[in-house]
């Protein structure tokens, strides 16, 4: 199996026609990607790092705090006064420690370990691109009303999206935003529905509205493009069909060229979504460099504070935020988890954390819809994280074909979507499950245009198809239990309130 080695850890990239040997990589408790290792910045060598400084929201940066930042060797990149988050660059190793003592500062911390900019620019592994022969074979099997590659999309009937499309494709007045690695809006499946005015590049922590800044470069991850197509791929006689092919989609690029999703960029993304009337955001990543951010650590607490403020601000402005649960087969409701990959831009070390006190952000933040992945047989994907009270809903994210084989004419147990440069390919992960839920939420918003975020979420859960625990859960059939599901038919740790239902979203 080829693994997309970007830092979001919410996606698995697997070749078409995956062999049995490849399926072994999906065994539970196997990490979705390798840890990224780069030297930690020497705090005494004058290397500039990025920080967030959190102050009282809505009052601007006080002169006292401004002077303290300057005296501590800091330079303000941008201040988000509405939420009280200030993005600062400083080469002073003691900057955060000094600023935390300043009256009016709630918390402050470094957002990274690697120097600015991040050092690596290489992604290892990409999805297998469909050949022209494979495209032609799928097209020959398409029925009237189907896009050419739709016969390969087992995931659409799995959530009744094909039936929903007979009722509506979704409203062009609804806009979803993909907070991710960038979106190739020139792709023929994305171009018809792309909203350039609602798109930006937030990598620095400050919006870059240069035309096309939201696009990934040729060397960057195709992840965001695939996600965007899963949500809103146009039903236009070309390629695939999205879950909500009539809504608008925007790209908010927050990943560095090395694939890191740093706090300042994520904060910028949520604030941008709030200020541009985005209805739903897709967040298929975790915020680097810590897989879990522990609130008893002052640096990590500051990152939790900043992104919590930003995501709640977006929800207050009318945005539903949806996030991926992760691909490590962790029980996020357990008492302890061993995190071997943090910090992923420094020197990782094994640490045992309590997921009730150390949070995957934005996945475990208040108000965020947390999504688990299912395979072609409707079971929890072998890699998907889970946990009673953490998982809100489930949706197709793919799995090894050897574990969950789709019905013909589909041939792969993974999720098909667009790739930059007018191509299509298979990917898998909770990254791919999340856009299915985002698409269903967009259909709910299309059907109920005046619904608040709270109502959209309530409908999303109420209309989900109740999916009972898989018990016993032995996904690879080796006689050993791979995960234990807790809860009832209507609410449990594998599937939350159930599997997303697109038809219910447009008929209830």
Protein Blocks (a to p, Z undefined) as FASTA:
>chain_A
ZZdfbfklpaccddehiafklmmmmpghiafbdcdddddddfknopacdddddddehkap
afklmmmmmmnopacfbdcfknopacdddfbfklmmmmmmpghiabdcdfbfbdcddfbf
cdehiaddddfklmmmmmmmpcehiafklmmmmmlmmnommmmmmmogbjfkbccdddde
bpafkbmklmmmpcfklgccfknopacfbghklpccfkbcfklmmmmmmmmoccehpaja
dfblmbccddddfbdfkopacfklmmmmmmmmmmnopabdcddbdddfbfbacfkbmklm
mmmmmmmmmmmmmmmnopacdddebjnopafkbmbdcdfkbcfklccddddddfklbccd
fklgghiacdddddfkopacfklccdehkambdcdebjafklmccddfbfbfbdcdddeh
hiacddedjklmmmmmmmmmmmmmmmmmmbcfklmmmmmmmmpccddddddddfkonopa
fbdceddfklcfklonbccdfklmmmZZ
